[in-house]
Amino acid sequence: MLTTVSRAEARVDQQILSKAEEQALAQWITQVTRSGHPARHPMVREMAEAIRMQRRCGVNDYREAADVNLDRPLGKQWVNQFLKRHPELQTIPGRIIEGSRVREASVEKLKPWFDEFKHVIDEYKVDIKNIYNMDETGFNIGVMQASLIIINKTICTQLQAAPGRQEWISIIECVSMDGTTIPPLTIFKGE
């Protein structure tokens, strides 16, 4: 009985990284996505080269010493081919968010605030027309634009943390739970 294998499976020995090395690279991409610092194509290429360098130095010494894939350079389309072999990963346009927001937004930090908010509403019997949702949006002045990033599709984030401090222009919108709105407010940095 003949068994058929895919073209990628048939050429696994010709791949630059082993299956285990590629899996480790995919796990690293998932980790950096969760951290708010998703990988870009050049970063994935650098990490693949670092993995190959470890093998060259004997750290990943499970392949034969005469490994022909060590001396072959990564092709121009290597990252794209890697992504095709790992359908859980995809390239998307990133959205910039301030790094401190990524670090400070966790269930442990937000849950006490929402618990206290509910307690105040219940204690003072606040009417819904007096409860407003304020939504802030903004943009950085003189900061890099979002770039194409590689993420794990199962993690619902497209955010890319921006390093350091920047000057923000903020716009605040307010809507009451009964539908009443307040005109938007634009905030610039003062002197």
C-alpha positions as CSV (number, residue, x, y, z in Angstrom):
1,M,0.0,0.0,0.0
2,L,1.4,3.4,-1.0
3,T,1.3,6.3,1.5
4,T,1.4,9.8,0.2
5,V,3.1,12.6,1.9
6,S,2.8,16.3,1.3
7,R,5.6,18.1,-0.6
8,A,6.7,19.9,2.7
9,E,6.9,16.5,4.5
10,A,8.9,15.0,1.7
11,R,11.4,17.8,1.8
12,V,11.8,18.1,5.6
13,D,15.4,17.0,5.4
14,Q,16.1,19.9,3.0
15,Q,14.7,22.6,5.3
16,I,17.0,25.0,7.0
17,L,15.6,24.4,10.5
18,S,14.5,21.0,11.8
19,K,10.9,20.4,12.7
20,A,11.7,20.8,16.4
21,E,13.6,24.1,15.8
22,E,10.7,25.5,13.8
23,Q,8.3,24.5,16.5
24,A,10.5,26.3,19.1
25,L,10.5,29.4,16.8
26,A,6.7,29.3,16.5
27,Q,6.5,29.1,20.4
28,W,8.8,32.0,20.7
29,I,6.6,34.1,18.3
30,T,3.6,33.2,20.5
31,Q,5.4,34.3,23.6
32,V,6.5,37.6,22.2
33,T,2.9,38.2,20.9
34,R,1.5,37.8,24.4
35,S,4.2,40.2,25.8
36,G,3.0,43.0,23.5
37,H,6.2,43.0,21.5
38,P,5.3,40.8,18.5
39,A,7.9,39.7,16.0
40,R,8.5,41.3,12.6
41,H,9.8,39.4,9.6
42,P,13.5,40.6,10.1
43,M,13.3,39.6,13.8
44,V,12.1,36.1,12.9
45,R,14.9,35.8,10.3
46,E,17.4,36.8,13.0
47,M,16.0,34.3,15.5
48,A,16.2,31.5,12.8
49,E,19.8,32.4,12.2
50,A,20.5,32.4,15.9
51,I,19.0,28.9,16.1
52,R,21.2,27.7,13.2
53,M,24.3,29.3,14.9
54,Q,23.5,27.3,18.1
55,R,23.5,24.1,16.1
56,R,26.8,25.1,14.4
57,C,28.3,25.6,17.8
58,G,27.2,22.2,18.9
59,V,24.3,23.3,21.3
60,N,21.7,21.5,19.2
61,D,24.0,18.6,18.4
62,Y,21.3,16.0,17.5
63,R,21.9,16.3,13.7
64,E,24.8,14.8,11.8
65,A,28.0,16.8,11.8
66,A,27.9,17.1,8.0
67,D,24.7,19.0,8.0
68,V,24.5,20.7,4.6
69,N,21.7,23.1,5.8
70,L,24.1,24.9,8.1
71,D,26.0,26.6,5.3
72,R,23.0,27.4,3.1
73,P,21.7,31.0,3.7
74,L,18.1,31.7,4.4
75,G,16.3,32.5,1.2
76,K,14.4,35.7,0.6
77,Q,11.1,33.9,1.0
78,W,12.1,31.8,4.0
79,V,9.9,33.6,6.5
80,N,6.9,33.4,4.2
81,Q,7.5,29.7,3.7
82,F,7.9,29.2,7.5
83,L,4.6,30.9,8.0
84,K,2.9,28.6,5.5
85,R,4.2,25.6,7.4
86,H,2.7,27.1,10.6
87,P,-0.9,28.1,9.8
88,E,-1.4,29.2,13.4
89,L,0.8,32.2,12.6
90,Q,0.0,35.1,10.3
91,T,1.4,38.5,9.3
92,I,-0.9,41.4,10.1
93,P,-0.5,45.2,10.4
94,G,0.3,46.0,14.0
95,R,-1.4,48.7,16.1
96,I,0.9,50.8,18.3
97,I,0.0,51.0,22.0
98,E,2.0,52.6,24.8
99,G,4.2,50.0,26.5
100,S,3.0,50.9,30.0
101,R,-0.6,50.1,28.9
102,V,0.4,46.6,27.9
103,R,2.2,46.0,31.3
104,E,-0.6,47.5,33.4
105,A,-3.6,45.9,31.8
106,S,-4.1,42.6,33.6
107,V,-7.1,40.9,35.2
108,E,-5.4,41.2,38.6
109,K,-5.1,44.9,38.3
110,L,-8.4,45.7,36.6
111,K,-10.8,43.4,38.6
112,P,-10.6,45.4,41.9
113,W,-11.5,48.6,40.1
114,F,-14.6,47.1,38.5
115,D,-15.6,45.5,41.8
116,E,-15.3,48.9,43.5
117,F,-17.2,50.6,40.7
118,K,-20.1,48.1,41.1
119,H,-20.1,48.6,44.8
120,V,-20.4,52.4,44.5
121,I,-23.2,52.2,42.0
122,D,-25.1,49.8,44.3
123,E,-24.4,51.7,47.5
124,Y,-25.4,55.2,46.1
125,K,-28.1,53.9,43.8
126,V,-26.7,55.7,40.8
127,D,-29.2,56.2,38.0
128,I,-28.0,54.9,34.6
129,K,-28.4,58.4,33.0
130,N,-25.6,59.5,35.3
131,I,-23.2,56.8,34.3
132,Y,-21.0,57.7,31.4
133,N,-18.5,55.7,29.4
134,M,-15.4,57.7,28.4
135,D,-13.4,56.4,25.5
136,E,-10.0,57.8,24.9
137,T,-8.2,57.5,21.6
138,G,-5.1,59.2,20.5
139,F,-1.9,59.2,18.5
140,N,1.8,59.8,19.1
141,I,3.6,62.7,17.5
142,G,6.9,61.8,15.9
143,V,6.7,58.1,16.6
144,M,7.2,55.1,14.3
145,Q,4.2,53.8,12.5
146,A,2.9,50.4,13.1
147,S,4.6,47.8,11.0
148,L,3.7,44.3,9.8
149,I,4.1,41.9,12.6
150,I,3.8,38.1,13.0
151,I,1.4,36.8,15.6
152,N,-0.2,33.6,16.7
153,K,-3.8,33.8,15.4
154,T,-5.2,32.1,18.5
155,I,-4.1,35.1,20.6
156,C,-6.5,38.0,20.0
157,T,-4.1,40.9,20.0
158,Q,-2.6,43.1,17.3
159,L,-1.0,45.5,19.7
160,Q,2.7,46.4,19.4
161,A,4.2,48.2,22.4
162,A,5.9,51.4,21.7
163,P,9.2,52.0,23.6
164,G,9.8,55.0,25.9
165,R,7.7,58.1,26.4
166,Q,6.0,59.9,23.6
167,E,3.9,63.0,23.2
168,W,0.3,62.1,22.8
169,I,-2.7,64.0,21.3
170,S,-5.7,62.5,23.0
171,I,-9.4,62.7,22.1
172,I,-12.0,61.8,24.7
173,E,-15.6,60.9,23.9
174,C,-18.4,60.5,26.5
175,V,-21.6,58.6,26.1
176,S,-24.2,58.1,28.9
177,M,-25.8,54.7,29.4
178,D,-29.1,56.4,28.3
179,G,-27.5,57.5,25.0
180,T,-26.8,61.1,25.9
181,T,-23.4,62.4,24.5
182,I,-21.0,65.1,25.4
183,P,-19.0,66.8,22.6
184,P,-15.5,65.3,22.1
185,L,-12.6,66.8,23.9
186,T,-9.1,67.1,22.4
187,I,-6.1,67.2,24.7
188,F,-2.6,68.5,23.8
189,K,0.4,68.6,26.0
190,G,0.7,71.8,27.9
191,E,3.8,73.9,28.8
